[in-house]
Amino acid sequence: MRFSLNIPNFGDFADVRTVAQVAVAAEEAGWDGLFVWDHVVHEKYHRRSFGDPWMLLTAAALATSRIRLGTMVTPVARRRPQQLARQVATLDQLSGGRVILGVGLGGPIEDEYGSFGESTDPRVLAERLDEGLDLVTRFWSGEDVTHQGRHFTAREVALLPTPAQRPRVPVWVAGFWPRRAPMRRAARWDGAVPLFTSADHGQAPAAAEYRELVEYVRGQRGDERRGEPFEFVVGGISPADPARARDLIGPLRDAGATWWDERHLIDDEVDRLAPIMRRVEQGPPRL
């Protein structure tokens, strides 16, 4: 099992130097990954500073050599596929092939889409997510791409350089369980990042519920893809006591989780450096 950290791209973490500091501390403490949120306003009635996630991750990549880096998650529906493909490929080249692209619909939808005059219809956003993600991965091939879709167009364009990772950067898909559609989408890619209607952002789900999700996604992937790499992410707050951490995370690992993503309750401290740095320096849970 691998262990990652999850931080917002606002508040103290809007500063690229701060994120680089966190990345260095995480690598030194033995964490395997660092993921940042991808918001433009989050809940807009909270006025605060935001950093562009790709700039933040660039600073993290320049300061480290081992830790995996990515977004959790990028709302592809509000991105131009050509721009997103270029940003991810550039960061993957810079980092020596350490990028993971986490994707989803994003939210809050009214704040992050409606505030800018974009559609807030979840069905339209899901269409843009699927079409945009397919186009991003085609751009990563480095070959000429021609596409005339419902939402996006490309006419004989090739985007170079390609990502360092081949055949492409891993794509992990987020969504709320027990909604099946996001997990069917995840089954077509490289990993699942489920959130749970039964648990808050910093709370781990019950192992039985997580096992149900894993079995569903594996069933959607089918026998022909059973041997291909696929990651199952689970997140929460791990107890400081090693025995209690094992009691919490061990059953989730046994249920199929391959990554533990250390998160925090969405409260007044979620975007503050000091409490999160204390957890970073303690290192990942020991199982």
C-alpha positions as CSV (number, residue, x, y, z in Angstrom):
1,M,0.0,0.0,0.0
2,R,1.2,3.5,-0.8
3,F,0.5,6.7,1.1
4,S,-0.2,10.2,-0.1
5,L,-1.1,13.6,1.3
6,N,-3.9,15.8,0.1
7,I,-3.9,19.6,0.4
8,P,-6.0,22.4,-1.0
9,N,-4.7,25.0,-3.5
10,F,-5.9,27.9,-1.4
11,G,-5.1,29.7,1.9
12,D,-1.5,29.0,2.9
13,F,-1.1,26.6,0.0
14,A,-1.8,29.2,-2.6
15,D,1.9,30.0,-2.3
16,V,4.2,27.9,-4.5
17,R,7.0,28.1,-2.0
18,T,4.8,26.7,0.7
19,V,3.8,23.7,-1.5
20,A,7.4,23.1,-2.4
21,Q,8.2,23.1,1.3
22,V,5.4,20.5,2.0
23,A,6.6,18.4,-0.9
24,V,10.2,18.3,0.4
25,A,9.0,17.4,3.9
26,A,6.7,14.7,2.6
27,E,9.5,13.1,0.5
28,E,11.9,13.2,3.5
29,A,9.3,11.7,5.8
30,G,8.6,8.7,3.5
31,W,5.3,9.7,1.8
32,D,4.7,8.3,-1.7
33,G,2.5,11.1,-3.2
34,L,1.3,14.7,-2.9
35,F,-2.0,15.7,-4.4
36,V,-3.4,19.2,-4.6
37,W,-7.0,20.4,-5.1
38,D,-8.0,22.2,-8.4
39,H,-10.4,25.0,-7.5
40,V,-10.8,28.5,-8.8
41,V,-13.1,29.9,-6.0
42,H,-14.3,26.8,-4.1
43,E,-17.1,28.4,-2.0
44,K,-16.9,31.9,-3.3
45,Y,-18.4,33.6,-0.2
46,H,-15.0,32.7,1.4
47,R,-12.7,35.3,0.0
48,R,-9.2,33.8,0.0
49,S,-6.1,33.4,-2.2
50,F,-5.8,30.5,-4.7
51,G,-2.8,29.1,-6.5
52,D,-2.9,27.5,-9.9
53,P,-2.5,23.7,-9.2
54,W,0.0,23.2,-12.1
55,M,2.2,26.0,-10.9
56,L,2.1,24.6,-7.4
57,L,3.0,21.1,-8.6
58,T,5.8,22.5,-10.8
59,A,7.4,24.0,-7.6
60,A,6.9,20.6,-5.9
61,A,8.5,18.8,-8.8
62,L,11.5,21.1,-8.9
63,A,12.1,20.5,-5.2
64,T,11.8,16.7,-5.1
65,S,13.0,13.6,-7.0
66,R,10.8,10.7,-5.9
67,I,7.4,11.6,-4.7
68,R,4.4,11.2,-7.1
69,L,2.5,14.4,-7.8
70,G,-0.9,15.2,-9.1
71,T,-4.3,16.8,-8.8
72,M,-7.2,15.4,-6.8
73,V,-9.1,16.4,-8.8
74,T,-9.1,18.4,-12.0
75,P,-12.5,19.2,-13.4
76,V,-11.9,18.5,-17.0
77,A,-15.3,20.0,-17.9
78,R,-14.0,23.5,-17.2
79,R,-10.7,23.0,-18.9
80,R,-9.6,23.3,-22.5
81,P,-8.4,19.8,-23.4
82,Q,-5.4,21.1,-25.4
83,Q,-4.3,23.3,-22.6
84,L,-4.7,20.6,-20.0
85,A,-2.8,18.1,-22.1
86,R,0.1,20.5,-22.5
87,Q,0.3,21.4,-18.8
88,V,0.3,17.7,-17.7
89,A,2.8,16.6,-20.4
90,T,5.1,19.5,-19.4
91,L,5.0,18.7,-15.7
92,D,5.5,15.0,-16.4
93,Q,8.6,15.7,-18.5
94,L,9.9,18.1,-15.8
95,S,9.3,15.6,-12.9
96,G,10.7,12.6,-14.8
97,G,7.4,10.8,-15.1
98,R,5.9,11.3,-11.7
99,V,2.5,12.8,-12.5
100,I,-0.9,11.3,-11.8
101,L,-3.9,13.1,-13.2
102,G,-7.0,12.9,-11.0
103,V,-10.2,14.0,-12.7
104,G,-13.9,14.5,-11.8
105,L,-16.8,16.9,-12.2
106,G,-15.5,19.2,-9.5
107,G,-17.6,21.5,-7.5
108,P,-19.3,23.3,-5.9
109,I,-20.9,23.5,-9.4
110,E,-22.8,26.8,-8.9
111,D,-19.6,28.5,-7.6
112,E,-17.1,27.1,-9.9
113,Y,-19.1,26.8,-13.1
114,G,-22.2,29.0,-12.8
115,S,-20.2,32.0,-11.5
116,F,-18.5,32.2,-14.9
117,G,-21.6,31.6,-17.1
118,E,-20.9,28.0,-17.7
119,S,-23.4,25.2,-17.7
120,T,-24.3,23.8,-14.3
121,D,-26.2,20.8,-15.8
122,P,-24.4,17.7,-14.4
123,R,-25.2,15.7,-17.5
124,V,-23.5,18.3,-19.7
125,L,-20.5,18.4,-17.4
126,A,-20.3,14.6,-17.5
127,E,-20.3,14.8,-21.3
128,R,-17.6,17.4,-21.3
129,L,-15.5,15.4,-18.9
130,D,-15.7,12.2,-21.0
131,E,-15.1,13.9,-24.3
132,G,-12.4,16.2,-22.9
133,L,-10.5,13.4,-21.2
134,D,-10.6,11.2,-24.3
135,L,-9.2,14.2,-26.3
136,V,-6.4,14.9,-23.7
137,T,-5.2,11.3,-23.9
138,R,-5.2,11.4,-27.7
139,F,-3.1,14.6,-27.6
140,W,-0.6,12.8,-25.3
141,S,0.1,10.4,-28.2
142,G,2.0,13.1,-30.1
143,E,0.2,12.1,-33.3
144,D,-2.1,14.3,-35.4
145,V,-5.5,14.5,-33.8
146,T,-8.7,15.4,-35.6
147,H,-11.9,15.5,-33.6
148,Q,-15.3,17.0,-34.1
149,G,-17.4,16.3,-31.0
150,R,-20.4,17.8,-29.3
151,H,-18.2,20.1,-27.1
152,F,-14.7,20.1,-28.5
153,T,-12.9,20.4,-31.9
154,A,-9.4,19.6,-33.1
155,R,-8.2,19.8,-36.7
156,E,-5.0,18.0,-37.5
157,V,-3.0,19.1,-34.5
158,A,-0.1,17.3,-32.8
159,L,1.0,18.4,-29.4
160,L,4.7,17.7,-28.5
161,P,6.5,16.8,-26.4
162,T,4.5,13.8,-25.2
163,P,4.5,12.9,-21.4
164,A,7.5,11.1,-20.1
165,Q,5.3,8.2,-19.0
166,R,4.2,5.7,-21.6
167,P,1.7,4.9,-22.8
168,R,0.4,7.9,-20.9
169,V,0.1,9.6,-17.6
170,P,-2.1,7.5,-15.2
171,V,-5.7,8.8,-15.0
172,W,-7.6,8.4,-11.7
173,V,-11.3,9.2,-11.6
174,A,-13.2,10.5,-8.6
175,G,-16.9,10.3,-7.8
176,F,-19.3,9.7,-5.0
177,W,-20.2,6.2,-4.1
178,P,-22.8,4.5,-4.2
179,R,-23.4,6.4,-7.5
180,R,-22.5,3.9,-10.2
181,A,-21.8,6.2,-13.2
182,P,-18.5,7.8,-11.9
183,M,-17.1,4.4,-11.0
184,R,-18.1,3.0,-14.4
185,R,-16.0,5.9,-15.8
186,A,-13.1,5.1,-13.4
187,A,-13.1,1.5,-14.6
188,R,-12.2,2.6,-18.1
189,W,-9.1,4.3,-16.8
190,D,-6.3,3.6,-14.3
191,G,-7.7,4.3,-10.8
192,A,-10.7,5.1,-8.7
193,V,-10.8,7.9,-6.1
194,P,-14.2,7.4,-4.4
195,L,-15.8,9.8,-2.0
196,F,-18.6,8.4,0.1
197,T,-22.1,9.9,0.8
198,S,-21.8,8.1,4.2
199,A,-18.5,9.8,5.2
200,D,-17.1,13.3,5.3
201,H,-13.9,14.3,3.5
202,G,-11.7,13.4,6.5
203,Q,-13.5,10.2,7.4
204,A,-12.7,6.8,6.1
205,P,-15.6,4.6,4.9
206,A,-16.5,1.3,6.4
207,A,-14.4,-1.6,5.0
208,A,-17.5,-3.5,3.9
209,E,-18.7,-0.5,1.8
210,Y,-15.3,-0.1,0.3
211,R,-15.1,-3.8,-0.6
212,E,-18.5,-3.4,-2.4
213,L,-17.1,-0.6,-4.5
214,V,-13.9,-2.5,-5.3
215,E,-15.9,-5.5,-6.5
216,Y,-18.2,-3.3,-8.6
217,V,-15.3,-1.6,-10.4
218,R,-13.4,-4.8,-11.0
219,G,-16.6,-6.2,-12.4
220,Q,-16.9,-3.2,-14.8
221,R,-13.3,-3.7,-15.9
222,G,-14.0,-7.3,-17.0
223,D,-11.7,-10.3,-17.3
224,E,-9.8,-8.9,-20.3
225,R,-8.3,-6.1,-18.2
226,R,-7.9,-8.0,-14.9
227,G,-4.1,-8.1,-15.2
228,E,-3.6,-4.4,-16.0
229,P,-2.5,-2.1,-13.2
230,F,-5.3,-0.3,-11.4
231,E,-5.3,1.8,-8.2
232,F,-8.0,2.1,-5.6
233,V,-7.6,5.1,-3.4
234,V,-9.2,5.5,0.1
235,G,-8.9,8.6,2.2
236,G,-9.3,9.9,5.7
237,I,-7.5,10.9,8.9
238,S,-5.2,8.2,10.2
239,P,-4.8,8.0,14.0
240,A,-1.4,8.9,15.5
241,D,-1.3,5.6,17.4
242,P,0.2,2.9,15.1
243,A,-2.1,0.2,16.5
244,R,-5.2,2.3,15.9
245,A,-4.0,3.2,12.4
246,R,-3.6,-0.4,11.6
247,D,-7.1,-1.1,12.8
248,L,-8.5,1.6,10.6
249,I,-6.5,1.1,7.4
250,G,-5.7,-2.6,7.5
251,P,-9.3,-3.7,6.7
252,L,-9.5,-1.2,3.9
253,R,-6.3,-2.5,2.4
254,D,-7.6,-6.0,2.7
255,A,-10.8,-4.8,0.9
256,G,-8.7,-3.8,-2.0
257,A,-7.4,-0.3,-1.4
258,T,-3.9,0.3,-2.8
259,W,-3.4,4.0,-1.7
260,W,-4.2,5.7,1.5
261,D,-4.7,9.4,1.0
262,E,-4.2,11.4,4.2
263,R,-6.9,14.1,4.3
264,H,-8.3,16.7,6.8
265,L,-11.7,17.7,7.8
266,I,-12.9,20.7,5.8
267,D,-12.7,23.2,8.6
268,D,-10.9,26.4,9.5
269,E,-7.5,24.6,9.5
270,V,-7.8,22.7,6.2
271,D,-5.8,25.5,4.4
272,R,-3.3,26.3,7.2
273,L,0.3,25.1,6.9
274,A,1.2,24.5,10.6
275,P,-1.3,21.7,11.5
276,I,-0.8,19.9,8.1
277,M,3.0,20.2,8.3
278,R,2.9,18.5,11.7
279,R,1.1,15.5,10.2
280,V,3.5,15.5,7.2
281,E,6.6,15.3,9.4
282,Q,5.1,12.4,11.4
283,G,5.4,10.3,8.2
284,P,2.8,7.9,6.8
285,P,0.9,5.3,8.8
286,R,2.9,2.1,9.6
287,L,1.0,-1.1,8.8
